[in-house]
């Protein structure tokens, strides 16, 4: 979407590029500031392939896919970011050598990068106990969202096996200016402030909402657009 400097934005777990970036106007807001917004659907999500064979899900494959996309599009001067799992994937790409001009880790905290098993266990429980949760619970809400986007539980379970923890010292070596952006009530992945603090050029910004609500707030797109355009 749009024309100008390329920025790759990666959506969150269970979600899609359309839901995360297009539906609530974030991509249009960023594009209006002079950016070409590139929004892939992650493996096992959205319009991308959803294989059920475990061989299709090696460790850190989402970062592998990110690098493959950059190479496919011939991008060498670009910006990079994501929400939740997309934010973690962005950080994985950075520690593995990606060199965007600027980066965004939204809906992500330090604990969610240091210890991926925490949230992974939560989602594994949801995906293996579908239809059993109390209405209104966090698990029920996640399952309802999964149904809304037509998620494939088998493929999404395999994605959990690709998660790789990132040590503090690797994060501390990232020299890319990075915006860490989380909802005021979002501690699903730990502290965004702590993540920003460990990054040499990290900065933290808070927007309204919890983990699921913040992605729909106009402040998300505004904050990303302002950071990229500065």
N, C-alpha and C positions, 0 to 999 in steps of 0.2 A: 504494500500500500504506500502510495506517495512517491516522490522523487527527491533525490538528494543523497546525503551521506547515509550509507547502510547501517542499520542497527538490527541485530538479531535478537528477538525476544522469545524466550522459551516458557511455555505454560507449566502449570502445576500438575501433580499426580491426580488421576481420575479425570482431569479437565481436558480442554482442547484449546487450540489457538483462538478459535472463534469465540469461545466463552470467556477466556481470560483477557483477551486483548481487543477484540472487535466489538462484542456485545455492549460493553459499557462505555465505549467511545475513546478508550485509551489510545489505540493505534491511530485513529483519526487526529487526535489532539497532538500526538508526536509527529505525525506526517505533516501537519500544518506548520510545524516549526522548521521544515526543510529536511526531513529525513525520509529515506526509503525503509519502511518497516517490514522486516522479513520475519515471518511467524510460522515456523514448522510445527507440525504435530509430532510429538515424540513417538518413538516406537511403542506399539501396543496401545496407542491413544488415537482418538479422532479418525482422520482419514488415512492414517499410516497403517502398515501391515500389523496384524495381531497374531503372530505365529504362536502355536501352543507347544512347540518343541523347545525344551530347555536349552538346547544348543544355540538357540538364537538370542540367548540372554547371558553372555559372559560378563564378568565383573567390569563395571564402569563403561558399559556399552553406550549409555546415553551421551557421555562425553565423547566417545569414539564417533558417534553419529554427528555430534556437533562439529567436530573437526572435519568430518567428511563433507558436511554441508558447506563449511567455509571453503574447502578445496574445490568442491563442485561449482560454487558460484564465483570462484577466483577472488575471494575477499581477502585483502591484506591490510586495508585501512578501514576500520569498522568499529562499531560499539557493540556491546554484548550485555544481555541481562536476562533475568527471569524471575518468576514468582514461585515461591515454595520449592518444589522439586526442581523447577527451572532455575531458581536462585542457587540451589546446591549444585546443579549441573554446571552453571556458570563458574562457580568457585572451583569445581573439579577441572574445568578447562583451563582456568587461570594457573592452578598449581602445576598443570601439565604443560604449560608453555604458551598458552594463547596470549596474544598481545593486543587486545583491543585498546582504543584510545581511552575509553571510559567503560565502567562496568556497573551493573545494578544487581543487587541481591535483595529482592523484595520477599516479604513473608518468610524470612529465614533468620535463624539465630545461631549462635555459636554451637550450642549443644547438638542441633540438628546436623551439623557438619562433622563435629568430633565423634559423635556416636549415633550412627544412622539406625542402629537396631531399635532405639527407643520408639520412634515413629513407625518404623517398619513393623514392629510387633503389634502396634495398634491397628495398622491397616491389614496385617495378616489375619488378625482376629475378626475384623469386619468381613473380609472376603471369604473366610471359611465358616462364617455363621450368619450368612445372609438370611433375612426373614425372621430373625429371632430377637430383634432389639426393641426396647420400649420406645414407643412413639415420643418424639421430642428429644431423645437422648442424642449425644454427639455421634454415636455409632449409627443411629437411625437416620440422622441428618446426612451423614456421609453416604449411606446406602441410597437414600433418596436422590442425592446428587448423582451417584453412579448410574441410577436408572434414567435420570433425565438426559444424561449425555450418551446413553447407550454403551456404557463401558463393558468390556469383556473381562469377567473376573479371573479366568484362567490366565490370560495374557498379563493382566495386572499383577497377579501373584508372582509371576516370573520376574517382573520388573523389580520386585523387592529383593530378589537374589542378586541383582546387579549393583546394589548400593555398596559404596566403598567409603570407609572412614578417612578423614583427612587430619593429620596431626597438626598441632598448634604451630610448630616450627615451619611447616609448609605454608600455612596461612600468613605467618609473619614475614615471609619472603616475597609476598605478592606486592609489586610496586605500581600496580594500576590504580588510578583514582577510582574509588568504588563507593557508591551510594548504597547503604543498608537502610531499607525502608520497611517498617512494619506497622501494623495496626496497634493502637494504644492498648487494646485488650487481647493482643495476640502473643501468647507465650508457647504456642504449640511446638515450635522448634527451638525453644530457649530464648536467650536474650539477644535481640538485634544490636543493642548498645554494646554488648560484650564482643560481638563479632566485629563491629566497626572499630572498636578499640584495639583489637589485635592486628588489624590491617594497617600498614604504614601510612597509606593514603585513604583510609576509610573515613566516612562521615555518616552519621546516623540522622534519620528523619522519621518522625512519627506521624501517622495519619489516623483518622478515626476508624473504629471497628475492630472486630476480632478476625481470626484467620480467614474465615469464609466470607465475612462481610466486607473486609477492607478492599478486596479485589474488585468490588462493585462500586467503590467510592470514587467520585471524580478527582479527589485529591491524589489518587495513585497515578493517574495519567499525567496530571499537572506536575507532580513532583519529578517524575521521570523526564518529562519534556524539558522542564526548567534545568535539570541537572545536565542533560545532554547538550542543551543549547547554550549553556553558560560559557 
